[in-house]
C-alpha cells in the first residue's frame, strides 16, 4: 500500500467490486467524466480484475485512513513505456467523502507513484471544463492546461468541453 496522511492507495480486492460497480453504474457519478451507459456487473468485474493481463493500465483503490474503507479508485491508463507517459483518472465514488481532501491526496500519491515506480515522465488527464473543483486540485499539483476539446462529449442532454492537462516530471531530461 501507498500510505498518505488521509488515504492509502492499494490493490482493488474482490470484495470491492460490488461497490465499484455501483459507483460506475450511477449516472450522477459517471456524468462527471463521461456519458452514462448502463453497466453489466460481469463485464465490470472483468474490467477491474484483468488489469494484470494488460500492462497498459494499473488500477488502485483509494481507502480512507485509519479504517481503510473504500472511497474511490485511481486509474493509470495508456501506459507508454517507450514515451514514458500515462493518462490518469480518479473517482471519489462516495459523494459523502468528496470535498475532504481525499481526491487531492490520492492524485498527489498517484503522481508520485508514476514518477518513482513506473518511470513516467509525462502524465495527462482530461477534465470537464466546468469541473472547477477538480481543475483547482490538478493546478495545485502542477498540472498545466494544454488545450480544450470543445463540445467533445454529449452528457446528460448537453455538450461538454474537455480541458486537456499535463504535468511533466521535474527532473526529466529534455
N, C-alpha and C positions, 0 to 999 in steps of 0.2 A: 504494500500500500504506500501511496504517496500522501504524507500527512501534513496538513496545514494547521492553522490555528482554529478555524471553524469547521473545516471539512476534511475529508480524506477521499482521494481518488483510488479506485481499485477495480478488481475484476467484477464483471457482471455475473451474478450467480443464478443458477436455475430458479431459485425461489423469487428472484427479482422480476422474472419475465411477466407474470400477470400484471404487476404494477406498471411496468414499462409499456406493455400492450395497452393498458387503459389510458395512459398519458397520450400515446400516439394515435389512439382511436377517438380522442376528444377534439372536436373542431376548435374549441377555444384555445387549446394548446398548440395545435399544428398550424392554425391560421396565423401564428406569429412568424412562421418561416416558410410555409408552403400551402398550396390548396389542400383542403381536406379530402381525403379519399378513404372510404371505409376500409378498415384493416382486417386481415384474417389472422387469427391467433397462431395457427401453424406456420404461416409464412413469416410472421414477425419473430417467432421463436427461432426459425432457421436463420433469419437475417441477423439477429443479435448473437446467436451462438456459433455461427460458422466463420466469424472473423479470423479465427486461427487458420482457416483454409484460404484466406485472402490476404496476402501480405501488403495490400494497398490500404488496409484500414485497421484501426485499433479502436475499440470501444472501452470506455471507462465509466464505472459508476461514480456518482457523487453521493457521499454519505455525510450526514451531519455528525459532528462530534459533540459529546463523547460517546453517545449510544450507537452510532453508525447506522442510523435509519437511512434508507434510500430516499433521496430527494430529487435526483436528476441523473443526467448522463452527458458525457462528452464524447463526441465523435471526431476522430482523427481520420480523415479520408483522403483519397487520391494521393497517397504517399508515393513520391517520386524520388527514389534513392539517387538516381543519377543527377537530377536537378536540385536535390535536397530541399524539396518543397512539399507542403501539405495544405489541405483545406480543413479548417476547424469549425465545429458546430457544437452548440450546447443547448440543453433544455433543463431548466429547473421545473420539473413536472408538477410538483405540488404547489399550487398558487399561494398557499399559506406560508411557503418558505421563500417567496420572492421578496426582494427589497431588503434583505437582511445581510447582504454582502457575500452570500454563498456563491453566486454566479461569478462575481469579481475574483474571489479567491480561487475558484475552480479554473477559470480561464488563466489566471496567473500561474497556477501549478501546471496546467496543461502546456502552456507556452514553455515553461522551464523544462518540462519533460521532453518536449520536442527538441529543444536545444541540446540537452545533456544526455538523453538516452537514445534518440534515433537520428542524431546528427543532422538535424534540419537547419537550413539557413534562411528559409522564407516560409512564412505562414500566412495564408489568405483566409478570408471569410467573406460572406455576403450577409447583409442585414437589411431588413425593410427600412426604407428611408424615413419612415415615421416612428421607428422604434428608438426613440431618443434615449431611453434609459440604457439600452444595450450599447448604443453608439458612444455614450459617455464612458461606459466601462472600457470599451475597446480603445478609445482615445487615451484614457488614463493609463492603460497598459502599454501604450506606444504604437498602436496601430494607426496607420495613416490612410487617408482617403486616396483611392487610386482611380475612381471613376464611378459612373452611375449607369445602370441598365434601366432606361426609362420605360415605364409601363411593361415590365418584364413578365409579371405574373398576374393572372386573374384570380383573386382570392376573395371569397365571401361577397361576391357581387361587385367588386371594384378592381380597377387596375392598380398594381403596386409596383413602385420602382425599387430597385435594389442598389444599395451602396456597396461598392467593392472596396475592401480594406485589406491592408497587409502590414506585416511587421517583418523586419529583417534582423537576423542575429547581429548583435552589436559588434562582434569580433570577426565577422565573416570576411573572407578575402574578396577584394573587388577585382 
